[in-house]
Amino acid sequence: MCAHCGHELPDGSRFCPSCGAEQTASQLPTAVGGAELRPSTPSFPIGRLGDSTLRPGRFAPGEVLLGRYRIVGLLGRGGMGEVYRADDLKLAQPVSLKFLPRRFADDRVLLDLFFGEVRNARQVSHPNVCRVYDIGELEGAPFLSMEYVDGEDLATLLRRIGRLPAAKATEVARQLCAGLAAAHEKGVVHRDLKPSNVMIDGNGRVRITDFGLAVRADQAATADPAGTPAYMAPEQFTDQPVTVRSDLYSLGLILYEIYTGKRTFEASSIADWKSRHLESPPPAPSLLERDIDDAVERVILRCLEKEPSRRPASALQVAAALPGGDPLAAALAAGETPSPEMVAASGGEGAISARAAWGLLLGMAAALTAFVAITPFSTDLGLSRLTNGREVLRARAQSLLAKFGYGSDALDSEGWFSRGYGPIRYLADHVPSTEWRRQMRHWPAPVTFTYRQSPRHMVSRSPDGRITDDEPPHELSGMATVSLDANGALTYLRAEPPQVDSTTALSGALDWKELFDAASLDLSRFVPAEPRWVPPSAYDARAEWTGQAPWAREIPLRVAAAGYRGRPVYFQVLGPWSRPLRMEPPRVTMTRRIADGTIGFLELVAIGVAVFFSRRNTLLGRSDRRGALRLALFLLGAEMLTWLAGAHHVPEFRTELDSALLAAAVGLQVAILSALLYLALEPYLRRQMPELLIGWARLLEGRFRDPRVGRDVLIGALAGVLQTLVLHVTNALPTWVPILGQTTVFEDNNMLSGGRWMLAALLRMPEQTLFGAIMLCTILFVLRLVFKRTSIATVGLVVFLTLATLGGENVVLETPGSLAWGILMALVLTRIGLLALVAMVLVFNVLQYLPLPMALDAPYAFSSSLVLAAVAGLAVYAFRLAIGPRPLFAASLGD
């Protein structure tokens, strides 16, 4: 009988015709394929106590070894020694003791194998792997103690009953995959996986045993060939490197046996085994067992591919392919980081009930309606309507500059909106909110339109390529800038006089009234005052006046003006809110310092985490490099499209190239940092909170019509509208309750401009959304790493979000809203998932500064309506996906 597999041997046979193992120990090792092949160590616990076929061993029952182990009986004997059942008197538990034969006590090769078994097996702790406890020595003979498994090995079981029933075979196969995956997760390649090294205990649990030939995965390429020929992968017969896929080949051979009751190949010598494994295609299992499941046959044949790269990537992929397999549960049970594909495959269909879907959609409609309804009381444009659009104000600015003697040589120009923050902030700080908000309805809208023109092309050095008040600098003669209020009244003028002027005579007195008329101010109501504000450009005439604002008599105004050679070069309407910013240090509130400090500190932590863990995950093969690449390319593409739509372009190739390269540099910075954060974070979320990534993983796979994607987007969109509603309710409250220091919500100036500027603003939002969502996930990961518990990490995330969103105007009023934001965002991320958080932040970014309220005659009516329709359309589309393939209206009547 073969000492390795128990097969009956022909007389005088040196090699077992079943497993190919050499039967004469004195002639080890044997050359195979030009390399040394060491026989595998046998699996000893193959029978129960009292097996009459076993000859007496070197130790008698009842004998106590080393004062600790009391021998119960001999379990098995083979060419590699004996295994005894014993009681550990110190720990009061049964154990198995494995002894090398005395004649091998000085054999360095076998001793290395023996000690290597301990080293490798002790690294793997899993319910489906037989545990090895320790190594000892008795009278110069080494032995190891290991878990006692009261059962029989799979080889004996299959000889006794033939194939396993399909359900039991699948159960055994899944446990084999879990145990093997646990070994691979620890970097251990078994190299001798076979039925006789698989134990089935009395409860039917599978235990993988005998790691005597196992090697570290990073050392497998240089290790000597070894294994049992009947169960060796093709590359184990050659000089090809041995990997975890070699174990999967052996796993496929075992699965073939347990489902069919027959071996894949039969041979009578090592050379024959080599030929079968290298050249012979495996017969389809269905030829032997007609009722075998198609999925089982496919996965077995995949495992038995001759080329390792064509086999499954891991044991968990094999488990996932088995009937009824849950890849995510299998990965988590094995302690392995599930692949993105496994995460995407988990979670079932993902469709929600029609009742829940309709509830979410109707909630979305109600929240949107409430949001639009409250904007007349919560927004700047709700306080005072805007009736003049960008083109009207641009034409007004051009006519004023032409009237003042500028514009005939203008080559380039640009105009943009900004918030008229100074006056309303002054009122909010000094007048009860219920009073000044009521008065504002009769004043110009708190919006400023600024227009710049230049005799040369204006080139911005900012990363987004935008023209601003100071970019490019006012350094060219003939450059001119005007700012108008919402009604087109002049509030600011700056023009650059000639750099060289040889004339000495004045060209005429400057008509100050002309400037006052342009500002819709009555000069007769202003009193001359001593000049205090120094014009920013050269001048030869200067004057200032004081008076009151015509729209609010209680607000004092100061008007400063200057001219050069009869043309105005400076004009500014100054109020109590005006400050000499070039002389004063910036004012930063304590809450703003807390918010900035919190964000800055955690950004530094996030960068450190990104660099360290992205490298670690990449080296361990856990990172989703494809997902990170897609994310980086998307962010870079969004940055470049934003530049293309929103930058100020000029017809100069070199200038445009420089601007594009600057925008690309900023885009690369964001893309690389986001990709590093993703590589660092995503594998840990897959391992610790994989349910948060199911919708995201499916979206990255291109499954845009998946019900789980629709569910997450629908919930996230509703949360985004609720978050926006919280913002606007907070800012609307002072309309009815007298509160100091709180202004209203201002609109996005680019969306107010419409056209390509609105497009640029919308293109920027996905970039801001994804980067922000990844940062929040990184913070959650860091908190989870520190506190070990998801619940505590979630509370920490709420605290962070609350602190990070402080720094507004009235901390008492805004803190509850910030807390509500933090709770809502943390719940969406930790309860629903990353995709829902992305949808939430995206909808919030789109809606929070949308020009509202709606009015048919408002210049922004079309663009705002379009954005609202897009948000509503996204919700309806997500609702339809979330229901799944069921009919829309039939589903609505179900449940």
Buried (B, 14 or more C-beta within 10 A) or exposed (E): EBBBBBBEBEEEEEBBBBBBBBBEBEEBBBEBBEBBBBBBBBBBBBBEEEEEEBEEBBBEBEEEBEEBBBBBBBBBBBBBBBBBBBBBEEEEEBBBBBBBBEEBBEBEEBBEBBBBBBBBBBBBEBBBBBBBBEBBEBEEBBBBBBBBBEBBBBBBBBBEEEBBEBEEBBBBBBBBBBBBBBBBBBBBBBBBBBBBBBBBBEEEBBBBBBBBBBBBBEEBEEBEBBBBBBBBBBBBBBEBBBBBBBBBBBBBBBBBBBBBBBBBBEBBEBBBBBBBBBEEEBBEBBEBBEEBBEBBBEBBBBBBBBEBEEBBBBBBBBBBBBBEBBBBBBBBBBBBBBBBBBBBBBBEEBBBBBEBBBEBBEBBBEBBEBBBEBBBBBBBBBBBBBBBBBEBBBBBBBEBBEEBBBBEEBEBBBBBBBBBBBBBBBBBBEBBBEEBBEBBEEBBBBBBBBBBBBBBBBBBEBBBBBBBEEBBEBEBBBBBBBBBBBBBBBBBBBBBBEEEEEEEEEEEEBEBEBBBBBBBBEBEEBEEBEBEBEBBBBBBBBBBBBBEBBBBEEBEBBBBBBBBBBBBBBBBBBBBBBEEEEEEEEEEEEBBEBBBEBBEEBBEEBBEBBBEBBBBBBEEEBBBBEBBBBBBEBBBBBBBBBBBBBBBBBEEEEBBEBBBEBBBEBBBBBBBBBBBBBBBBBBBBBBBBBBBBBBBBBBBBEBEEBBBBBBBBBBBBBBBBBBBBBBBBBBBBBBEEEBBBBBBBBBBBBBBBBEEBBBBBBBBBBBBBBBBBBBBBBBBBBBBEEBEEBEEBBBBBBBBBBBBBBBBBBBEBBBEBBBBBBBBBBBBBBEBBBBBBBBBBBBBBBBBBBBBBBBEEBBBBEBBEEBBEEBBEBBBBBBBBBBBEBEEEEBBEEE
